[in-house]
Amino acid sequence: MFENIVSSLVDIVWSPILVVVCISAGLLFSILTRFVQVRKFKEMIKLLFSNDKNKKVGISSFQAFALAISGRVGTGNIAGVATAIALGGPGAIFWMWLIAFFGASTAFVESVLAQIYKVRKGNEYRGGPSYYIKKGLNCHWLAILFAVSTIIGCGFLLPTVQSNSVSVAMSNSLGIDKLIIGISLAFLLAIVIIGGVKRIASVAEIVAPFMAIAYVAVSLIVISVNIDRVPEMFSLIIESALGMHQVFGAIIGSTIMMGVKRGIFSNEAGQGSGAIVSAAAKVSHPVKQGLVQAFSVYIDTLLVCTATALMILITGMYNVFDGNGNYIVENAGHLKESVYFTQAAVDTVFSGVGNVFVAISLLFFSFTTLMAYYYYAETSFIFIFKKKRNEEIVIWLLRVLIVTAVCYGAVKEATLAWQLGDIGVGLMAWINLIVIFIMFPIAIRTLRDYDKQKKLGISEPVFDPKKLKIKNADYWENDYKENNSQT
């Protein structure tokens, strides 16, 4: 009964209209920003490593980037890519690429807005969709709705997906009981999140880049062993994506839907969660963090997701199913759990070790993602409960909620876990996309101001909301100079 209700909600939230909205937003923002995700590529990398050595408030751009990568590079990059192939065929990868390229501009817009309307809370900055909805649109009820959706999605629904994929992979490779895996993961998470955003950011900036580099390095070895098949794989992806392949042409609808759905789940562009992290960084101009967050989308999808996809496709370790669960292609025996595809692919080169490596990679990816989810949900709780006494109570309730969700997800069926995660992502994306469609002129105006200052030879552009006639940017109007003098 519960499973049927969840399935129906997924169909409602993930209607074809959302796919059109996601792609349309990315295309529109790309054009209006003059493809900022391409023309500012070098500057993205430069800004990534810029740092305020005297910073006492907020976190660095790199820490915000690492925390964003923690949220983006997770189970979606390993199990999610495999699921997209299993249910949408190889062509789903093309649509993941497309949503990432255009989604980078969407991530830029929402991150700029988050920086503009952020607030200072003690030695931290908080912000994101709830804040720019309230301060930019003056729509408090919608801001509360997004905050509640984030708490439900990131505090309970999405963590079940992460812990489920870890438990499946670890039990398959090491034979560990799923409940034990769930309890252990929850315990480690609790140790980190109790330390607050500073500890979360510190762990993220070490673990997330290290695991991403290690994972991509192994994928390059697997690909190099089968290097002669690379052109064939790219041809298969393109033909399948456009409905031109004789085997996968009949599932073109599922191909597009799975590619877009898994793409948004993985890189979070348009979902609004990345914007929450963007607000935490200290920068002199909102565009700086917008560029850094746009770059994180590239790392997530065009690098890590592609590494997984090519490993699976180039080794032939995948099955593809129709809408009724029947095999369209059966290359990987009777493997049903899609995370097994990635493990089997790596194991073709690293026999007996590959599946363990994928399980460990998934453990670290999912763990850092869970940290990011907690931060998203905590920021939303703080937005709703503004009094200090209430904050402390609800934050502890949130900690209990998320560790419970981790244990629950570890022992549930994978299909249900993914469906719950899809509902969480979809609800957040619907609200945030509608909002940034309304508010994007503010981000475009801010980008033009940044470009103008750069053309004038100003190496460190500074944001002045009054000059741009942007109202309610309270931090920049009242606190920015004071914060700089203090740090």
C-alpha positions as CSV (number, residue, x, y, z in Angstrom):
1,M,0.0,0.0,0.0
2,F,2.7,2.5,1.1
3,E,4.8,1.5,-2.0
4,N,1.9,2.3,-4.3
5,I,1.3,5.7,-2.7
6,V,5.0,6.5,-3.1
7,S,5.0,5.4,-6.7
8,S,2.0,7.6,-7.5
9,L,3.7,10.6,-5.8
10,V,6.8,10.1,-8.0
11,D,4.7,10.1,-11.1
12,I,3.0,13.4,-10.0
13,V,6.2,15.2,-9.0
14,W,8.3,14.0,-11.9
15,S,5.8,14.7,-14.7
16,P,7.3,15.6,-18.1
17,I,6.6,19.2,-17.3
18,L,9.4,19.3,-14.8
19,V,11.8,17.9,-17.4
20,V,10.8,20.7,-19.7
21,V,11.2,23.3,-17.0
22,C,14.6,22.1,-16.0
23,I,16.0,22.2,-19.5
24,S,14.3,25.5,-20.3
25,A,15.7,27.2,-17.2
26,G,19.2,26.0,-18.1
27,L,18.9,27.1,-21.7
28,L,17.4,30.5,-20.8
29,F,20.0,31.3,-18.1
30,S,22.9,30.2,-20.4
31,I,21.7,32.6,-23.1
32,L,21.1,35.5,-20.7
33,T,24.5,35.0,-19.0
34,R,26.2,34.7,-22.4
35,F,27.1,31.1,-21.4
36,V,28.9,32.1,-18.3
37,Q,29.7,28.4,-17.7
38,V,32.0,28.5,-20.7
39,R,33.4,32.1,-20.9
40,K,34.3,32.2,-17.2
41,F,35.8,28.7,-17.0
42,K,39.3,29.8,-16.2
43,E,38.1,32.3,-13.6
44,M,36.1,29.5,-11.9
45,I,39.3,27.6,-11.3
46,K,41.1,30.7,-10.1
47,L,38.4,31.6,-7.7
48,L,38.2,28.1,-6.3
49,F,41.5,28.5,-4.6
50,S,41.3,32.1,-3.6
51,N,41.1,32.5,0.2
52,D,40.8,35.2,2.8
53,K,43.5,34.4,5.3
54,N,42.0,36.7,7.9
55,K,38.6,35.2,7.6
56,K,36.9,34.6,11.0
57,V,33.3,34.6,9.8
58,G,31.9,32.0,7.3
59,I,33.9,29.4,5.4
60,S,36.3,29.7,2.4
61,S,35.2,29.4,-1.2
62,F,37.0,26.1,-1.5
63,Q,35.3,24.8,1.7
64,A,31.9,25.8,0.2
65,F,33.0,24.1,-3.0
66,A,34.0,21.0,-1.2
67,L,30.7,21.0,0.8
68,A,28.8,21.4,-2.4
69,I,30.8,18.6,-4.0
70,S,30.0,16.5,-0.9
71,G,26.3,17.0,-1.6
72,R,26.6,16.5,-5.3
73,V,29.1,13.6,-5.5
74,G,27.3,10.8,-3.8
75,T,25.4,7.7,-4.5
76,G,24.0,9.4,-7.6
77,N,27.5,9.2,-9.2
78,I,27.8,5.5,-8.8
79,A,24.5,3.8,-8.1
80,G,22.5,6.6,-9.8
81,V,24.4,6.4,-13.1
82,A,24.0,2.7,-13.1
83,T,20.2,3.1,-12.4
84,A,19.9,5.5,-15.3
85,I,21.5,3.0,-17.6
86,A,19.4,0.1,-16.2
87,L,16.1,2.0,-16.7
88,G,16.9,4.4,-19.6
89,G,19.6,2.6,-21.5
90,P,23.1,4.1,-22.4
91,G,21.4,7.2,-24.0
92,A,20.4,8.4,-20.5
93,I,24.0,9.5,-20.0
94,F,23.8,12.0,-22.9
95,W,20.8,13.6,-21.1
96,M,22.7,13.7,-17.9
97,W,25.5,15.6,-19.7
98,L,23.0,18.0,-21.2
99,I,21.3,18.8,-17.9
100,A,24.8,19.3,-16.4
101,F,26.0,21.7,-19.1
102,F,22.9,23.9,-19.0
103,G,22.4,23.2,-15.3
104,A,25.7,24.9,-14.5
105,S,24.1,28.2,-15.5
106,T,21.1,27.4,-13.2
107,A,23.5,26.6,-10.4
108,F,25.2,30.0,-11.0
109,V,21.9,31.9,-10.8
110,E,20.7,30.3,-7.6
111,S,24.1,30.6,-6.0
112,V,24.3,34.3,-6.8
113,L,20.9,34.9,-5.3
114,A,21.9,33.0,-2.2
115,Q,24.9,35.2,-1.7
116,I,22.9,38.4,-2.2
117,Y,20.3,37.6,0.4
118,K,22.4,35.7,2.9
119,V,22.4,36.6,6.6
120,R,25.0,36.4,9.4
121,K,24.3,34.1,12.3
122,G,27.1,34.4,14.8
123,N,30.3,33.4,13.0
124,E,28.4,31.7,10.2
125,Y,26.5,32.8,7.1
126,R,23.1,31.2,6.3
127,G,21.1,31.5,3.1
128,G,19.6,29.7,0.2
129,P,16.1,29.6,-1.5
130,S,14.1,30.1,1.7
131,Y,16.1,33.3,2.4
132,Y,15.9,34.7,-1.1
133,I,12.2,33.8,-1.5
134,K,11.4,35.7,1.7
135,K,13.7,38.7,1.2
136,G,13.6,38.9,-2.6
137,L,10.0,38.0,-3.3
138,N,8.6,39.0,0.1
139,C,6.7,35.6,0.1
140,H,7.1,34.2,3.6
141,W,4.7,31.3,3.1
142,L,6.5,30.0,0.1
143,A,9.9,30.4,1.9
144,I,8.5,28.3,4.7
145,L,7.2,25.7,2.2
146,F,10.7,25.3,0.7
147,A,12.3,25.0,4.1
148,V,9.8,22.3,5.1
149,S,10.4,20.5,1.8
150,T,14.2,20.6,2.4
151,I,13.8,19.3,5.9
152,I,11.6,16.4,4.8
153,G,13.7,15.8,1.7
154,C,17.2,16.2,3.1
155,G,16.4,15.3,6.7
156,F,14.6,12.0,6.0
157,L,14.0,11.0,2.3
158,L,17.3,11.6,0.6
159,P,19.5,10.0,3.4
160,T,17.6,6.7,2.9
161,V,19.0,6.6,-0.7
162,Q,22.6,7.2,0.4
163,S,22.6,4.6,3.2
164,N,20.7,2.1,1.1
165,S,23.3,2.1,-1.7
166,V,26.1,1.8,0.8
167,S,24.5,-1.1,2.6
168,V,23.8,-2.9,-0.7
169,A,27.4,-2.4,-1.9
170,M,29.0,-3.3,1.4
171,S,26.9,-6.4,2.0
172,N,27.6,-7.5,-1.6
173,S,31.4,-7.1,-1.4
174,L,32.1,-7.8,2.3
175,G,29.1,-9.7,3.5
176,I,28.3,-7.3,6.3
177,D,24.8,-7.2,7.7
178,K,22.9,-4.2,6.4
179,L,21.6,-3.1,9.8
180,I,25.2,-3.1,11.1
181,I,26.3,-0.9,8.2
182,G,23.4,1.5,8.8
183,I,24.1,1.8,12.5
184,S,27.9,2.4,11.9
185,L,27.2,5.0,9.2
186,A,24.8,6.8,11.5
187,F,27.3,6.8,14.4
188,L,30.1,8.3,12.2
189,L,27.7,10.9,10.9
190,A,26.6,11.9,14.4
191,I,30.2,12.5,15.4
192,V,30.7,15.0,12.6
193,I,27.4,16.9,12.6
194,I,27.5,17.5,16.3
195,G,30.6,19.7,15.6
196,G,28.5,22.1,13.4
197,V,29.2,23.6,10.0
198,K,32.9,24.3,10.7
199,R,33.6,20.6,11.4
200,I,31.4,19.6,8.4
201,A,33.3,21.9,6.1
202,S,36.7,20.8,7.4
203,V,35.9,17.1,6.9
204,A,34.4,17.8,3.4
205,E,37.4,19.7,2.1
206,I,39.7,16.7,2.8
207,V,37.5,13.7,2.1
208,A,35.5,14.8,-0.9
209,P,38.3,15.9,-3.2
210,F,40.5,12.9,-2.2
211,M,37.8,10.3,-2.9
212,A,36.8,12.0,-6.2
213,I,40.4,11.9,-7.4
214,A,41.0,8.3,-6.4
215,Y,37.7,7.2,-8.0
216,V,38.4,8.9,-11.3
217,A,42.0,7.5,-11.3
218,V,40.7,4.0,-11.0
219,S,38.1,4.6,-13.7
220,L,40.8,5.8,-16.1
221,I,42.7,2.6,-15.6
222,V,39.6,0.5,-16.4
223,I,38.9,2.7,-19.5
224,S,42.5,2.5,-20.6
225,V,42.4,-1.3,-20.6
226,N,39.5,-1.1,-22.9
227,I,40.6,2.0,-24.8
228,D,39.7,0.6,-28.2
229,R,36.0,0.5,-27.3
230,V,35.8,4.2,-26.3
231,P,34.6,5.4,-29.7
232,E,32.0,2.7,-29.9
233,M,30.7,3.6,-26.4
234,F,30.3,7.3,-27.3
235,S,28.5,6.3,-30.5
236,L,26.2,4.0,-28.5
237,I,25.4,6.8,-26.0
238,I,24.5,9.3,-28.7
239,E,22.5,7.0,-30.9
240,S,20.5,5.7,-27.9
241,A,19.9,9.3,-26.6
242,L,18.3,10.3,-29.9
243,G,16.2,7.2,-30.4
244,M,18.3,6.0,-33.3
245,H,19.5,2.7,-31.8
246,Q,17.5,-0.3,-32.9
247,V,17.5,-1.9,-29.4
248,F,16.9,1.2,-27.3
249,G,14.7,3.3,-29.6
250,A,11.5,2.0,-28.0
251,I,12.4,3.4,-24.6
252,I,13.4,6.9,-25.7
253,G,10.9,8.5,-23.2
254,S,12.5,6.6,-20.3
255,T,15.9,7.5,-21.6
256,I,15.2,11.2,-21.4
257,M,13.3,11.0,-18.1
258,M,16.0,8.9,-16.4
259,G,18.8,11.1,-17.7
260,V,17.3,14.3,-16.5
261,K,16.0,12.8,-13.2
262,R,19.3,11.2,-12.3
263,G,21.2,14.3,-13.6
264,I,19.3,16.6,-11.2
265,F,19.6,14.1,-8.4
266,S,23.3,14.0,-8.9
267,N,24.4,17.6,-9.6
268,E,21.5,19.3,-7.7
269,A,21.4,22.2,-10.2
270,G,18.0,23.9,-9.8
271,Q,17.2,21.9,-6.7
272,G,18.3,24.8,-4.5
273,S,20.4,22.8,-2.1
274,G,23.7,23.9,-3.6
275,A,22.5,27.5,-3.1
276,I,22.3,26.8,0.6
277,V,26.0,26.0,0.7
278,S,26.9,29.0,-1.5
279,A,25.6,31.4,1.1
280,A,28.0,30.1,3.7
281,A,31.1,31.4,1.9
282,K,32.7,34.8,2.5
283,V,33.4,36.6,-0.8
284,S,33.5,40.2,-1.9
285,H,31.0,39.8,-4.7
286,P,28.1,37.2,-5.1
287,V,29.2,36.3,-8.7
288,K,32.4,34.8,-7.3
289,Q,30.6,32.0,-5.4
290,G,28.2,31.6,-8.3
291,L,31.1,30.7,-10.6
292,V,32.6,28.3,-8.1
293,Q,29.3,26.5,-7.7
294,A,28.8,26.3,-11.4
295,F,32.2,24.5,-11.7
296,S,31.1,22.0,-9.0
297,V,28.4,20.8,-11.4
298,Y,31.1,20.0,-14.0
299,I,33.1,18.0,-11.5
300,D,30.0,16.0,-10.5
301,T,28.5,15.1,-13.8
302,L,31.0,15.6,-16.6
303,L,33.8,14.0,-14.6
304,V,32.7,11.6,-11.9
305,C,29.4,10.5,-13.5
306,T,31.0,10.1,-16.9
307,A,33.7,7.9,-15.3
308,T,31.1,5.6,-13.9
309,A,29.1,5.4,-17.1
310,L,32.1,4.7,-19.3
311,M,33.3,1.9,-16.9
312,I,29.9,0.2,-17.0
313,L,29.4,0.6,-20.8
314,I,32.9,-0.2,-21.9
315,T,33.0,-3.4,-19.9
316,G,29.5,-4.4,-20.9
317,M,28.5,-4.9,-17.2
318,Y,24.9,-3.7,-17.4
319,N,21.4,-4.8,-18.0
320,V,18.5,-2.7,-19.3
321,F,14.9,-3.2,-18.3
322,D,11.6,-2.1,-19.8
323,G,8.8,-0.5,-17.8
324,N,7.6,-3.9,-16.6
325,G,10.9,-5.1,-15.3
326,N,11.7,-7.4,-18.3
327,Y,15.1,-7.5,-19.9
328,I,15.8,-5.5,-23.0
329,V,19.5,-6.2,-22.7
330,E,21.0,-8.8,-20.4
331,N,24.8,-8.3,-20.4
332,A,25.5,-8.7,-16.7
333,G,23.8,-11.9,-15.9
334,H,20.9,-11.6,-13.4
335,L,22.2,-8.5,-11.6
336,K,19.2,-6.5,-10.4
337,E,20.7,-3.9,-8.0
338,S,22.3,-1.3,-10.3
339,V,25.2,-0.6,-7.9
340,Y,26.3,-4.1,-8.8
341,F,26.9,-2.9,-12.4
342,T,29.7,-0.5,-11.2
343,Q,31.2,-3.1,-8.9
344,A,31.2,-5.8,-11.7
345,A,32.7,-3.3,-14.1
346,V,35.7,-2.4,-11.9
347,D,36.1,-6.1,-11.0
348,T,36.8,-6.9,-14.7
349,V,40.2,-5.2,-14.3
350,F,40.8,-5.4,-10.5
351,S,39.6,-9.0,-10.0
352,G,38.4,-9.7,-6.5
353,V,39.2,-6.1,-5.4
354,G,37.1,-3.9,-7.7
355,N,33.8,-4.5,-6.0
356,V,35.4,-3.7,-2.6
357,F,36.9,-0.5,-4.0
358,V,33.5,0.7,-5.3
359,A,31.8,-0.2,-2.0
360,I,34.4,1.9,-0.1
361,S,34.1,4.8,-2.6
362,L,30.4,4.7,-2.2
363,L,30.8,4.7,1.6
364,F,32.9,7.9,1.5
365,F,30.8,9.6,-1.2
366,S,27.6,8.9,0.6
367,F,29.0,9.9,4.0
368,T,30.1,13.3,2.8
369,T,26.7,13.7,1.0
370,L,24.9,12.9,4.3
371,M,26.9,15.7,6.0
372,A,25.8,18.1,3.3
373,Y,22.2,17.0,3.6
374,Y,22.3,17.6,7.3
375,Y,23.6,21.2,6.7
376,Y,20.8,21.8,4.2
377,A,18.2,20.7,6.7
378,E,19.8,22.5,9.6
379,T,19.8,25.8,7.7
380,S,16.2,25.3,6.9
381,F,15.4,24.6,10.6
382,I,17.2,27.7,11.6
383,F,15.2,29.7,9.1
384,I,11.9,28.5,10.6
385,F,12.9,28.6,14.3
386,K,14.6,31.9,14.8
387,K,14.8,32.0,18.6
388,K,18.1,30.6,20.0
389,R,16.4,28.4,22.6
390,N,14.1,26.8,19.9
391,E,17.1,26.4,17.5
392,E,19.0,24.2,19.9
393,I,16.0,21.9,20.6
394,V,15.1,21.5,16.9
395,I,18.7,21.0,15.8
396,W,19.0,18.1,18.2
397,L,15.7,16.7,16.9
398,L,17.0,17.0,13.4
399,R,20.2,15.1,14.3
400,V,18.1,12.3,15.7
401,L,15.9,12.3,12.6
402,I,18.7,12.1,10.1
403,V,20.6,9.3,11.9
404,T,17.3,7.3,12.2
405,A,16.7,7.8,8.4
406,V,20.2,6.5,7.7
407,C,19.5,3.3,9.6
408,Y,16.0,2.9,8.0
409,G,17.3,3.3,4.5
410,A,20.1,0.8,5.0
411,V,17.6,-2.1,5.5
412,K,14.9,-1.0,3.0
413,E,14.5,-2.2,-0.6
414,A,16.5,-0.1,-3.1
415,T,13.4,0.7,-5.3
416,L,11.5,2.3,-2.5
417,A,14.6,4.2,-1.3
418,W,15.2,5.7,-4.7
419,Q,11.5,6.7,-5.1
420,L,11.5,8.4,-1.7
421,G,14.6,10.3,-2.8
422,D,13.0,11.3,-6.1
423,I,10.1,12.8,-4.2
424,G,12.4,14.9,-2.1
425,V,14.4,16.2,-5.0
426,G,11.4,16.9,-7.1
427,L,9.5,18.9,-4.5
428,M,12.6,21.1,-3.9
429,A,13.2,21.5,-7.6
430,W,9.6,22.6,-8.4
431,I,9.6,25.4,-5.8
432,N,13.1,26.6,-6.5
433,L,12.8,26.6,-10.3
434,I,9.6,28.6,-10.2
435,V,11.3,31.1,-7.9
436,I,14.5,31.6,-9.9
437,F,12.4,32.0,-13.1
438,I,10.9,35.1,-11.4
439,M,14.1,36.4,-9.7
440,F,16.8,35.7,-12.4
441,P,17.0,39.4,-13.5
442,I,18.6,40.2,-10.2
443,A,21.3,37.6,-10.8
444,I,21.9,38.8,-14.4
445,R,22.2,42.4,-13.2
446,T,24.7,41.3,-10.6
447,L,26.7,39.5,-13.2
448,R,26.8,42.5,-15.5
449,D,28.1,44.6,-12.6
450,Y,30.9,42.1,-12.0
451,D,31.8,42.0,-15.7
452,K,31.8,45.8,-15.7
453,Q,34.2,46.1,-12.8
454,K,36.5,43.5,-14.3
455,K,36.6,45.5,-17.6
456,L,37.6,48.5,-15.6
457,G,40.6,46.6,-14.3
458,I,39.3,46.1,-10.8
459,S,40.9,42.8,-9.6
460,E,38.6,42.4,-6.6
461,P,35.1,43.5,-7.6
462,V,32.9,44.6,-4.6
463,F,29.1,44.3,-4.5
464,D,27.0,47.3,-3.8
465,P,23.2,46.4,-3.9
466,K,22.1,50.0,-3.6
467,K,23.9,50.9,-6.8
468,L,22.1,48.0,-8.6
469,K,18.8,48.9,-6.9
470,I,18.5,45.6,-5.2
471,K,16.4,45.8,-2.0
472,N,16.6,43.8,1.2
473,A,20.2,42.7,0.7
474,D,20.7,43.5,4.4
475,Y,24.1,41.8,4.9
476,W,25.7,43.7,2.0
477,E,24.0,47.0,3.0
478,N,24.7,46.9,6.7
479,D,27.2,44.2,7.7
480,Y,29.7,43.7,4.9
481,K,32.1,46.6,5.8
482,E,31.8,45.9,9.5
483,N,32.6,42.2,9.0
484,N,35.6,43.1,6.8
485,S,36.9,45.5,9.5
486,Q,36.6,42.8,12.1
487,T,38.5,40.2,10.0
